[in-house]
Amino acid sequence: MIWVNVDKPLRTCTIHSSNCIFVIRKQETKYKGINKIKRDGGWIPFESLEEAYKFCEEKFPNYKVRRHC
């Protein structure tokens, strides 16, 4: 599983593998969702790296896309 952390205030999409410490410790907050985008962003799961990149490019074309792990 691949996770994308969308951060609206920083205008970034960060791609993580499922065993990353940031993925393991992720939590839903008032402004950041899990499996959904809220005001400040969210964590969205994907089956493949290609799907994750495509999502970022289509939904957030002006954001910086980076791979964390």
SULVEN-V149572 format. One record per residue. N is the residue number from 1. RES is the residue in one small letter. PHI is phi in radians with two decimals (NA if undefined). NEAR is the number of other ideal C-beta (glycine too) atoms within 10 Angstrom. D_LAST is the distance of its C-alpha to the last C-alpha in whole Angstrom. Layout:
[[N,RES,PHI,NEAR,D_LAST] [N,RES,PHI,NEAR,D_LAST]]
This chain:
[[1,m,NA,11,12] [2,i,-2.03,21,10] [3,w,-2.06,20,10] [4,v,-1.93,22,11] [5,n,-1.72,21,12] [6,v,-1.55,23,15] [7,d,-2.07,16,17] [8,k,-1.14,16,20] [9,p,-1.04,10,22] [10,l,-1.59,13,19] [11,r,0.97,12,19] [12,t,-2.31,16,15] [13,c,-2.11,23,13] [14,t,-1.91,22,9] [15,i,-1.71,20,7] [16,h,-2.21,21,5] [17,s,-1.45,14,6] [18,s,-1.18,11,9] [19,n,-1.64,9,9] [20,c,-1.21,17,7] [21,i,-1.06,10,10] [22,f,-1.18,14,10] [23,v,-1.23,18,10] [24,i,-1.06,9,13] [25,r,-1.65,7,15] [26,k,-1.06,16,15] [27,q,-2.48,7,19] [28,e,-1.33,13,21] [29,t,-2.19,13,23] [30,k,-1.02,8,26] [31,y,-1.97,12,24] [32,k,-2.36,21,21] [33,g,-1.69,17,21] [34,i,-2.06,14,19] [35,n,1.22,9,19] [36,k,-2.77,10,21] [37,i,-1.71,15,21] [38,k,-1.94,15,24] [39,r,-0.95,12,25] [40,d,-1.74,15,22] [41,g,2.24,24,19] [42,g,3.03,21,18] [43,w,-1.87,21,15] [44,i,-2.14,21,15] [45,p,-1.56,14,14] [46,f,-2.47,17,14] [47,e,-1.37,9,15] [48,s,-2.46,10,14] [49,l,-1.10,12,11] [50,e,-1.09,10,15] [51,e,-1.10,14,16] [52,a,-1.11,21,13] [53,y,-1.10,17,14] [54,k,-1.09,12,17] [55,f,-1.00,18,18] [56,c,-1.07,22,16] [57,e,-1.15,12,19] [58,e,-1.42,8,22] [59,k,-1.51,13,21] [60,f,-2.36,19,20] [61,p,-1.12,8,21] [62,n,-1.73,5,22] [63,y,-1.61,18,18] [64,k,-1.36,12,16] [65,v,-1.86,16,13] [66,r,-2.43,11,9] [67,r,-1.87,13,6] [68,h,-1.53,13,4] [69,c,-2.64,12,0]]
